Amino acid sequence: MTPSEFRKYAHDLVDWLAWYLENIESFPVKSRVRPGEVYAGLPEQPPMKAEDFDTIFRDFNEIIMPGMTHWQSPNFFAYFPANTSPPSILAEMITATLGAQCMIWETSPAAAELEERVVNWLRDQMGLPAFFEGVIQDTASTSVLASIITARERITRFDSNEEGLSGCPKLRVYGSTQTHSSVEKGVKIAGLGRKNFIRVRTRNDYSLDPRALEKAINDDLAAGCTPCCVVATIGTTGTTAIDPVREIGEICRRYGVWLHVDGALGGTALLLPEFGHLLQGFEFVDSFVFNPHKWMFTNFDCSVYWVRDAAHLIKTFEILPEYLKTRTRGSVNDYRDWGIPLGRRFRALKLWMVIRSFGIEGLRNRIRDHIGYARKLAVMIEDEPDFELVVRPVLNTVCFRYSPPGIDVKTLNAINESLNHRLNDSGKIYLTHTSLEGRYTLRMVVSQTNVTEEHVMAAWDLIKSEARAAAK
């Protein structure tokens, strides 16, 4: 592709991007393709000769687009938000054009120093302790793995990196029954063994029970195991439950256990002063992560990870081959030492552009709106005699189910599962579910970038009509 062709197609593509954002509500939210349909639409062999961009883009529209689920639709209420915004998209275009490999300060000084500045901006605006030093990882899954590995090294005095785990006692990691699956995966990858992830029971609000945690730790000590790491959560995936960080932190301090706080989704709420109570106990926290790519309107991937003691993190992951030795080492942040991958994208640019384009107050206002929509929806659910609010929303997620009186749990589960599929197959909205104490529960996550109260009201009307129509 020549520079002049690139210029033409780039302009055409920007027009298409703007058209897509303007018309996104015209697409079925959830893709309707059948398994294997996209694969069958692609040729068995790649082209041997170059094809023009018009042909390629035509196939994109005809073959690929029907197989896409539209996460940026304001009618997307499933899973968790994976938000974007125009300034973030523009920043990604610049990042792709620069094509910089930002592994160390020397390879792009501006990338390293911008990253340091924006994570400090967020630390201060969220009210996090000043001792936290931050880095941008790809995902919260990578961040929790970094925490587990660093906790492993701290508890073994860095012997496990040198000698392996064969001579170590069993190292235990703890989280609630609502803790994200990435913790279990991290325990496996870190070599601790899946059976050494201890799931602690929750309280009535689905937050981790500190008394049960302390008992599990004491039981493990009595059995000759070594407590290594606890993962608390601010905004669990299922219900956005908030674990009691202070009580958990006090336990971790008594027993010398690393405390990681997963705020992948809910951490964004810390931007709101009225949610400052969530910071209680953060003086005990060793590491904390939240994802701007979930609820802060920044393209995936962008996960901000802070640690109390960056020296422990760096000692855990640093390796210094000859080709990476520089004159500036030690006087700058070489972020490839702050996590698992060597290669690093210029993620700070989009975060910087989003913060500047919205402003902190603009971000806060939109987040407040989302929380307000969720609370209003919860009130309307409670007002309907044939619906049940399963969990009162704390943040942006509403858990409910259709529950006409006189029907047993098993039948209600089947009714709600069928309702969920019908709603999603309609293409008008997209919901997902969780299971709470054996109850099939619908989840409506109200936090897509451009969702409005009107979208929420329309979705609620559709849910009621579909549920009641099927019940007749």
Number of C-alpha atoms within 10 A of each C-alpha: 10 7 8 9 12 12 12 11 16 12 12 11 13 12 11 12 14 12 11 13 13 10 11 17 18 11 17 22 26 24 16 15 12 8 9 8 12 15 11 10 12 12 8 8 6 7 8 6 6 7 9 10 13 10 9 10 14 11 14 12 11 12 17 15 14 17 17 15 18 18 21 20 24 22 27 31 25 22 18 23 22 22 22 24 19 17 21 24 18 16 22 19 13 14 17 12 9 10 11 15 14 22 21 23 20 19 13 14 15 15 22 23 15 17 24 18 14 20 22 19 14 18 21 14 14 19 15 19 15 11 14 21 17 25 24 29 25 20 20 26 20 20 31 25 22 23 30 26 27 25 27 27 20 19 19 17 10 17 15 19 16 8 10 11 17 8 9 14 13 19 23 25 30 23 25 25 15 24 25 20 11 15 26 23 16 24 22 16 14 17 15 21 17 17 13 18 21 19 19 22 18 20 14 9 14 20 25 28 20 23 16 16 23 16 12 18 25 16 12 17 14 10 10 12 17 21 26 26 26 28 25 28 30 29 26 23 20 23 27 27 25 20 29 19 26 18 15 23 26 18 20 23 13 8 16 13 23 25 29 27 24 28 24 28 27 24 25 24 25 23 23 18 12 10 14 14 9 18 19 13 15 18 17 21 25 23 26 29 30 28 28 25 24 26 27 31 29 30 23 19 17 24 23 27 30 25 21 19 13 19 11 16 22 17 16 24 19 16 12 10 7 7 6 12 10 12 7 12 13 8 8 13 19 22 24 20 21 26 24 16 14 16 12 17 19 26 25 25 20 26 27 20 18 26 21 13 15 17 12 16 12 13 20 18 13 20 23 18 17 25 20 16 23 24 20 15 22 21 12 13 22 15 12 14 11 15 18 18 22 19 19 19 20 16 28 27 32 28 25 25 26 25 21 16 10 7 10 10 13 11 11 20 20 13 18 21 18 13 21 23 13 16 18 20 16 13 19 18 27 29 21 19 19 17 12 15 7 10 17 22 28 24 26 27 25 31 31 26 22 16 20 17 16 11 17 22 15 13 21 17 11 14 18 16 12 15 23 13 9 11 9 5
